[in-house]
Amino acid sequence: MNILAELRSRFEPVLTEWTDNPSSVIDMLKASQDPKFGDYQANFAMPLAARIPDLKPRDLAAQIIEKVDLSDFCEPLEIAGPGFINIKLKQDWLQEQTMQLVQDERLGVVAVEAPQKVVVDFSAPNVAKPMHVGHLRSTVIGDANYRVLKFLGHDVVGDNHIGDWGTQFGMIIFGYKHFLNQAAFQEAPVTELARLYRLVNQLSDYHASKNSLPQKEQEIEQLTEKLQTLEGTADQTDKKVQKQLKKLKAELDDKQKALSSLQESLSQLEANEDLHSKAVAFPDIARLAREETAKLHAGDAENNDLWKQFLPQCLDAIQGVYDRLDIHFDMALGESYYQPMLADVVADLKAKGLATESQGAICVFIEGKEAPFIVQKQDGAFTYATTDLATIKYRAEELKADRVLYVVDSRQSEHFQLLFATVKEWGYSNLELQHVSFGTVLGKNKRPYKTRSGDTVGLESLLDEAIESAYQIVSQNDDAKPNGPELDEAERWDVAEVVGLGGIKYADLKHNRDSDYIFDLDKMLAKQGDTATYMQYAYARVNGIFRKGGIDRDELRTHQQSLNLVEPTEIALAMKINRYSEILESVAAEARPNYLTNYLYELADLFSTFYDVCPVLKAEDEAVRTSRLLLSDLTARVVQNGLSLLGIRTCERM
């Protein structure tokens, strides 16, 4: 049973006596943060009483509890403070509920009654370049949401909407035609294509930066003159003038630093004879690369042949990363799949009066938004917006989706606001669209995580580093065991892979996804604290208990023995286990895996306290021993299941 959902379903009809919309306050019934206030607590009497003249919240709370019947599984309700309703479960009922979980493969999580068709759009790298740390968040957050929704019984489609048709391919094609190292391409084609992409990008940036120099120098000159004039003519004892001077000096300092940095990067490239000669040879390289993209989109035979040659190689390289991370998709329709549909999308928007011409481009204007949603550029080219609209049309009409989650970083928020508003106007108002936004992975310097040379950290190298670090930890732990090491070399590496990859995923997922977080391997792999390693050790510890006692976990569950919850730590652990289903439903509703990581950490912490206080194998009698073994087994099963829904594996021993 989802206890929270059951409690809310009992209270909601009662509340209609005081509000026409009980659903607006029913969420104020939550799990209690402190056991002394019961297991659950409701504080909706306060806002409801505020709407009714001369009615005190405590009096309203008293009226509510007179009308709601929870006697089948709760102790008599209590009123605390200004009008809180405290709810405590009956201990014998909790024991019975927990016992039912012993043989329940789904651990009390009942499949939803009305499953939705949900598309989870996640990862979505540009295939023309290797995956890097910037792809990590979308990939693991999307995968966790996919797994949770699927476990709850929804019809889920994981879609990797890969970038296989954009400007990056024009850059690679141009680089291939002009800068290819044939031997390097034969040996490692994807590595060479990535080099070509970076090279063309670097040369394009060089020219853009060089062209911007005069304007930046002029801005500094104008700002300097403005500052000098103010210093020479204004009363510098005036506080407003002092404030203005301080602001101008700070602005000038920032612009001078930016100019110096730009000049330094230009000088570095010009000092490289090979790079500089290429830059001189192709002053219009950005335009030429765009032309290669345009030729590709127009059906140019040579460029299409190159695209068909490059694409499978790039996809194979990306798949290697997904295989390591145990990430799977049901479909991977890239941007190219929707290319034939784009003209019809624009035509339909125009026919419905949604899209109009503006300065030569075709745009949708959304009320309250200054920026237009451009669906066709002045040169006739379609945009990411057009592709996204075609994708939604396909998902609504072909996949019959009820809900679509877009797991994309927060910098794209404005794009999705315009997209969703356009889709609603377009006629897909019943389709639930959600931007599952997230922040940035930072280095210890609190800036976007990059290598010392300034390149974005490759995902493959990141995974390798995590596994190697985990191997050192696993080996030290194994060598320190009282009875000597238990793992051979192969097992150590297997455990290291589970711990290393699990540590990276968990560290990402445990944060509120809207926040940035600092990538710190030492903290990620710590055995104590809120880490995957801590949870994995909790699971392995339970297995160690059963190995030491020579007890078969599967056979134990077939016993008719009842649970006997006496100690406060046993009751708290059982209570936490029974909350598993409600946590998963919260994750699914808000697309926030950190609710699950927080729950698992609290569960593992409770188990640690239980294990310290309540002897298991050395319990005073057989009934208590069996009861505590069942509780330990249940904990391990929830930890393992919860981690698996986050895409994290466990080991029988560590």
RAKA-V687862 format. One record per backbone hydrogen bond with DSSP energy under -1.0 kcal/mol. CO is the residue of the C=O (numbers start at 0). NH is the residue of the N-H. E is the energy in kcal/mol with one decimal. If there is no record, write none. Layout:
co=CO nh=NH e=E
co=CO nh=NH e=E
This chain:
co=0 nh=2 e=-1.1
co=1 nh=5 e=-2.3
co=2 nh=6 e=-2.7
co=3 nh=7 e=-2.5
co=4 nh=8 e=-2.1
co=5 nh=9 e=-1.4
co=6 nh=10 e=-2.0
co=7 nh=11 e=-2.6
co=10 nh=14 e=-1.9
co=13 nh=16 e=-1.5
co=14 nh=17 e=-2.0
co=14 nh=18 e=-1.3
co=20 nh=23 e=-1.9
co=21 nh=24 e=-1.6
co=21 nh=25 e=-1.6
co=24 nh=27 e=-2.2
co=25 nh=28 e=-1.7
co=27 nh=42 e=-1.2
co=29 nh=40 e=-3.0
co=33 nh=36 e=-2.5
co=34 nh=37 e=-2.0
co=38 nh=31 e=-2.3
co=39 nh=86 e=-3.0
co=40 nh=29 e=-2.6
co=41 nh=84 e=-3.0
co=43 nh=47 e=-1.7
co=44 nh=48 e=-2.3
co=45 nh=49 e=-1.6
co=47 nh=50 e=-1.1
co=48 nh=51 e=-1.4
co=51 nh=54 e=-1.3
co=55 nh=59 e=-2.3
co=56 nh=60 e=-2.9
co=57 nh=61 e=-2.0
co=58 nh=62 e=-1.9
co=59 nh=63 e=-2.5
co=60 nh=64 e=-2.4
co=61 nh=65 e=-1.1
co=63 nh=67 e=-1.5
co=69 nh=72 e=-1.7
co=69 nh=73 e=-2.4
co=72 nh=89 e=-2.4
co=77 nh=85 e=-3.1
co=79 nh=82 e=-1.6
co=79 nh=83 e=-2.5
co=83 nh=79 e=-2.5
co=84 nh=41 e=-2.5
co=85 nh=77 e=-1.8
co=86 nh=38 e=-2.2
co=86 nh=39 e=-2.3
co=87 nh=74 e=-3.1
co=89 nh=93 e=-2.4
co=90 nh=94 e=-2.4
co=91 nh=95 e=-2.1
co=92 nh=96 e=-2.8
co=93 nh=97 e=-2.6
co=94 nh=98 e=-2.4
co=95 nh=99 e=-1.7
co=100 nh=103 e=-1.4
co=103 nh=106 e=-1.8
co=105 nh=108 e=-2.0
co=115 nh=154 e=-2.2
co=116 nh=401 e=-3.1
co=116 nh=402 e=-1.9
co=117 nh=156 e=-3.0
co=118 nh=404 e=-3.0
co=119 nh=158 e=-2.6
co=120 nh=406 e=-2.8
co=121 nh=123 e=-1.7
co=124 nh=162 e=-2.5
co=125 nh=128 e=-1.3
co=130 nh=458 e=-2.2
co=131 nh=134 e=-2.4
co=132 nh=135 e=-1.3
co=134 nh=138 e=-1.7
co=135 nh=139 e=-2.6
co=136 nh=140 e=-2.6
co=137 nh=141 e=-1.9
co=138 nh=142 e=-2.0
co=139 nh=143 e=-2.2
co=140 nh=144 e=-2.1
co=141 nh=145 e=-2.4
co=142 nh=146 e=-2.5
co=143 nh=147 e=-2.4
co=144 nh=148 e=-2.4
co=145 nh=149 e=-2.1
co=146 nh=150 e=-2.4
co=147 nh=151 e=-1.9
co=148 nh=153 e=-2.1
co=149 nh=152 e=-1.4
co=151 nh=111 e=-2.9
co=153 nh=155 e=-1.1
co=154 nh=117 e=-2.4
co=156 nh=119 e=-2.8
co=157 nh=329 e=-1.8
co=157 nh=330 e=-1.9
co=158 nh=121 e=-1.5
co=158 nh=160 e=-1.0
co=159 nh=161 e=-2.2
co=161 nh=163 e=-1.2
co=161 nh=334 e=-1.9
co=162 nh=126 e=-1.8
co=165 nh=168 e=-1.4
co=166 nh=170 e=-1.8
co=167 nh=171 e=-1.9
co=168 nh=172 e=-2.8
co=169 nh=173 e=-2.3
co=170 nh=174 e=-2.4
co=171 nh=175 e=-2.9
co=172 nh=176 e=-2.1
co=173 nh=177 e=-1.5
co=174 nh=178 e=-3.2
co=180 nh=184 e=-2.4
co=181 nh=185 e=-2.2
co=182 nh=186 e=-1.8
co=183 nh=187 e=-2.9
co=187 nh=191 e=-2.1
co=188 nh=192 e=-2.5
co=189 nh=193 e=-2.3
co=190 nh=194 e=-1.9
co=191 nh=195 e=-2.4
co=192 nh=196 e=-2.3
co=193 nh=197 e=-2.4
co=194 nh=198 e=-2.5
co=195 nh=199 e=-2.6
co=196 nh=200 e=-2.4
co=197 nh=201 e=-2.7
co=198 nh=202 e=-2.6
co=199 nh=203 e=-2.3
co=200 nh=204 e=-2.5
co=201 nh=205 e=-2.1
co=202 nh=206 e=-2.0
co=203 nh=207 e=-2.3
co=204 nh=208 e=-2.9
co=205 nh=209 e=-2.7
co=206 nh=210 e=-2.5
co=207 nh=211 e=-1.2
co=211 nh=215 e=-2.1
co=212 nh=216 e=-2.9
co=213 nh=217 e=-2.4
co=214 nh=218 e=-2.3
co=215 nh=219 e=-1.9
co=216 nh=220 e=-2.2
co=217 nh=221 e=-2.7
co=218 nh=222 e=-2.3
co=219 nh=223 e=-2.6
co=220 nh=224 e=-2.3
co=221 nh=225 e=-2.3
co=222 nh=226 e=-2.3
co=223 nh=227 e=-2.6
co=224 nh=228 e=-2.5
co=225 nh=229 e=-2.1
co=226 nh=230 e=-2.5
co=227 nh=231 e=-1.9
co=228 nh=232 e=-1.7
co=229 nh=233 e=-2.2
co=234 nh=237 e=-1.6
co=237 nh=241 e=-2.4
co=238 nh=242 e=-2.3
co=239 nh=243 e=-2.2
co=240 nh=244 e=-3.0
co=241 nh=245 e=-2.4
co=242 nh=246 e=-2.1
co=243 nh=247 e=-2.5
co=244 nh=248 e=-2.6
co=245 nh=249 e=-2.1
co=246 nh=250 e=-2.3
co=247 nh=251 e=-2.7
co=248 nh=252 e=-2.5
co=249 nh=253 e=-2.2
co=250 nh=254 e=-2.2
co=251 nh=255 e=-2.5
co=252 nh=256 e=-2.3
co=253 nh=257 e=-2.4
co=254 nh=258 e=-2.3
co=255 nh=259 e=-2.5
co=256 nh=260 e=-2.5
co=257 nh=261 e=-2.1
co=258 nh=262 e=-2.9
co=259 nh=263 e=-2.4
co=260 nh=264 e=-2.1
co=261 nh=265 e=-2.2
co=262 nh=266 e=-2.5
co=263 nh=267 e=-2.3
co=264 nh=268 e=-1.8
co=265 nh=269 e=-2.4
co=266 nh=270 e=-1.8
co=268 nh=271 e=-1.2
co=271 nh=275 e=-2.9
co=272 nh=276 e=-2.2
co=273 nh=277 e=-1.7
co=274 nh=278 e=-2.4
co=275 nh=279 e=-2.6
co=276 nh=280 e=-1.9
co=277 nh=281 e=-1.4
co=281 nh=284 e=-1.3
co=283 nh=287 e=-2.5
co=284 nh=288 e=-2.4
co=285 nh=289 e=-1.9
co=286 nh=290 e=-2.1
co=287 nh=291 e=-1.6
co=288 nh=292 e=-1.7
co=289 nh=293 e=-2.5
co=290 nh=294 e=-2.5
co=291 nh=295 e=-2.1
co=292 nh=296 e=-2.5
co=293 nh=297 e=-1.8
co=294 nh=299 e=-2.8
co=295 nh=298 e=-1.2
co=299 nh=303 e=-2.4
co=300 nh=304 e=-2.2
co=301 nh=305 e=-2.2
co=302 nh=306 e=-2.6
co=303 nh=307 e=-2.4
co=304 nh=308 e=-1.6
co=305 nh=309 e=-2.9
co=306 nh=310 e=-2.6
co=309 nh=313 e=-2.2
co=310 nh=314 e=-2.7
co=311 nh=315 e=-2.2
co=312 nh=316 e=-1.7
co=313 nh=317 e=-2.0
co=314 nh=318 e=-2.4
co=315 nh=319 e=-1.5
co=317 nh=321 e=-1.9
co=318 nh=322 e=-2.7
co=319 nh=323 e=-1.5
co=320 nh=324 e=-2.0
co=321 nh=326 e=-2.5
co=330 nh=159 e=-2.2
co=333 nh=336 e=-1.1
co=337 nh=340 e=-1.6
co=338 nh=341 e=-1.1
co=340 nh=344 e=-1.7
co=341 nh=345 e=-2.1
co=342 nh=346 e=-2.4
co=343 nh=347 e=-2.5
co=344 nh=348 e=-2.3
co=345 nh=349 e=-2.3
co=346 nh=350 e=-2.4
co=347 nh=351 e=-1.8
co=348 nh=353 e=-2.5
co=348 nh=354 e=-1.4
co=349 nh=352 e=-1.4
co=355 nh=362 e=-3.2
co=357 nh=360 e=-1.9
co=360 nh=357 e=-3.2
co=361 nh=374 e=-2.6
co=361 nh=375 e=-1.4
co=362 nh=355 e=-2.8
co=363 nh=372 e=-3.0
co=365 nh=368 e=-2.2
co=372 nh=363 e=-2.1
co=375 nh=361 e=-2.5
co=376 nh=379 e=-1.8
co=380 nh=376 e=-3.4
co=382 nh=386 e=-2.0
co=383 nh=387 e=-2.7
co=384 nh=388 e=-2.1
co=385 nh=389 e=-2.3
co=386 nh=390 e=-2.4
co=387 nh=391 e=-2.1
co=388 nh=392 e=-2.3
co=389 nh=393 e=-2.2
co=390 nh=394 e=-2.6
co=391 nh=395 e=-2.7
co=392 nh=396 e=-2.6
co=393 nh=397 e=-2.6
co=393 nh=398 e=-1.5
co=394 nh=400 e=-2.4
co=401 nh=431 e=-2.6
co=402 nh=118 e=-2.6
co=403 nh=433 e=-2.4
co=404 nh=120 e=-3.2
co=405 nh=407 e=-1.4
co=405 nh=435 e=-2.4
co=408 nh=411 e=-2.0
co=409 nh=412 e=-1.8
co=411 nh=415 e=-2.1
co=412 nh=416 e=-2.2
co=413 nh=417 e=-2.2
co=414 nh=418 e=-2.7
co=415 nh=419 e=-2.9
co=416 nh=420 e=-1.9
co=417 nh=421 e=-2.3
co=418 nh=422 e=-2.5
co=419 nh=423 e=-2.0
co=420 nh=424 e=-2.0
co=421 nh=425 e=-2.1
co=422 nh=427 e=-2.1
co=427 nh=430 e=-1.1
co=431 nh=403 e=-2.8
co=433 nh=405 e=-2.9
co=434 nh=436 e=-1.5
co=437 nh=409 e=-2.7
co=439 nh=516 e=-2.0
co=440 nh=448 e=-2.2
co=441 nh=518 e=-3.5
co=442 nh=445 e=-2.1
co=446 nh=442 e=-3.4
co=450 nh=453 e=-1.8
co=454 nh=450 e=-3.4
co=456 nh=132 e=-3.0
co=457 nh=461 e=-1.7
co=458 nh=462 e=-2.3
co=459 nh=463 e=-2.3
co=460 nh=464 e=-2.4
co=461 nh=465 e=-2.1
co=462 nh=466 e=-2.3
co=463 nh=467 e=-2.4
co=464 nh=468 e=-2.3
co=465 nh=469 e=-2.4
co=466 nh=470 e=-2.2
co=467 nh=471 e=-1.5
co=468 nh=472 e=-1.6
co=469 nh=473 e=-3.1
co=470 nh=474 e=-2.6
co=471 nh=475 e=-2.2
co=472 nh=476 e=-2.4
co=473 nh=477 e=-2.5
co=474 nh=478 e=-2.7
co=475 nh=479 e=-1.3
co=477 nh=480 e=-1.2
co=480 nh=483 e=-2.1
co=487 nh=491 e=-2.3
co=488 nh=492 e=-1.9
co=489 nh=493 e=-2.1
co=490 nh=494 e=-2.8
co=491 nh=495 e=-2.5
co=492 nh=496 e=-2.0
co=493 nh=497 e=-1.9
co=494 nh=498 e=-3.0
co=495 nh=499 e=-3.3
co=496 nh=500 e=-2.3
co=497 nh=501 e=-1.7
co=498 nh=502 e=-2.4
co=499 nh=503 e=-1.7
co=500 nh=504 e=-2.3
co=501 nh=505 e=-2.8
co=502 nh=506 e=-2.2
co=503 nh=507 e=-1.4
co=504 nh=508 e=-2.5
co=505 nh=509 e=-2.5
co=511 nh=514 e=-2.5
co=512 nh=438 e=-2.1
co=516 nh=441 e=-3.5
co=519 nh=523 e=-2.2
co=520 nh=524 e=-2.0
co=528 nh=530 e=-2.0
co=530 nh=534 e=-1.4
co=531 nh=535 e=-3.1
co=532 nh=536 e=-2.6
co=533 nh=537 e=-1.7
co=534 nh=538 e=-2.2
co=535 nh=539 e=-2.4
co=536 nh=540 e=-2.6
co=537 nh=541 e=-1.7
co=538 nh=542 e=-1.9
co=539 nh=543 e=-2.2
co=540 nh=544 e=-2.0
co=541 nh=545 e=-2.0
co=542 nh=546 e=-2.4
co=543 nh=547 e=-2.7
co=544 nh=548 e=-2.0
co=545 nh=550 e=-2.5
co=551 nh=555 e=-2.2
co=552 nh=556 e=-1.4
co=554 nh=557 e=-1.2
co=555 nh=558 e=-1.5
co=566 nh=570 e=-2.1
co=567 nh=571 e=-2.6
co=568 nh=572 e=-1.9
co=569 nh=573 e=-2.4
co=570 nh=574 e=-2.5
co=571 nh=575 e=-2.1
co=572 nh=576 e=-2.3
co=573 nh=577 e=-2.0
co=575 nh=578 e=-1.1
co=576 nh=579 e=-1.5
co=578 nh=582 e=-1.8
co=579 nh=583 e=-2.0
co=580 nh=584 e=-1.9
co=581 nh=585 e=-1.6
co=582 nh=586 e=-2.2
co=583 nh=587 e=-2.4
co=584 nh=588 e=-2.1
co=585 nh=589 e=-2.1
co=586 nh=590 e=-1.8
co=591 nh=594 e=-1.7
co=592 nh=596 e=-2.0
co=593 nh=597 e=-2.2
co=594 nh=598 e=-1.7
co=595 nh=599 e=-2.7
co=596 nh=600 e=-2.3
co=597 nh=601 e=-2.2
co=598 nh=602 e=-2.5
co=599 nh=603 e=-2.8
co=600 nh=604 e=-2.3
co=601 nh=605 e=-2.4
co=602 nh=606 e=-2.4
co=603 nh=607 e=-2.1
co=604 nh=608 e=-2.0
co=605 nh=609 e=-2.8
co=606 nh=610 e=-3.0
co=607 nh=611 e=-1.8
co=608 nh=612 e=-2.0
co=609 nh=613 e=-3.3
co=615 nh=618 e=-1.5
co=620 nh=624 e=-2.3
co=621 nh=625 e=-2.7
co=622 nh=626 e=-2.3
co=623 nh=627 e=-2.5
co=624 nh=628 e=-2.2
co=625 nh=629 e=-2.5
co=626 nh=630 e=-2.0
co=627 nh=631 e=-2.3
co=628 nh=632 e=-2.7
co=629 nh=633 e=-2.4
co=630 nh=634 e=-2.1
co=631 nh=635 e=-2.4
co=632 nh=636 e=-2.3
co=633 nh=637 e=-2.4
co=634 nh=638 e=-2.7
co=635 nh=639 e=-2.8
co=636 nh=640 e=-2.6
co=637 nh=641 e=-3.2
co=638 nh=642 e=-2.7
co=639 nh=643 e=-2.2
co=640 nh=644 e=-1.7
co=642 nh=647 e=-2.9
co=643 nh=646 e=-1.3
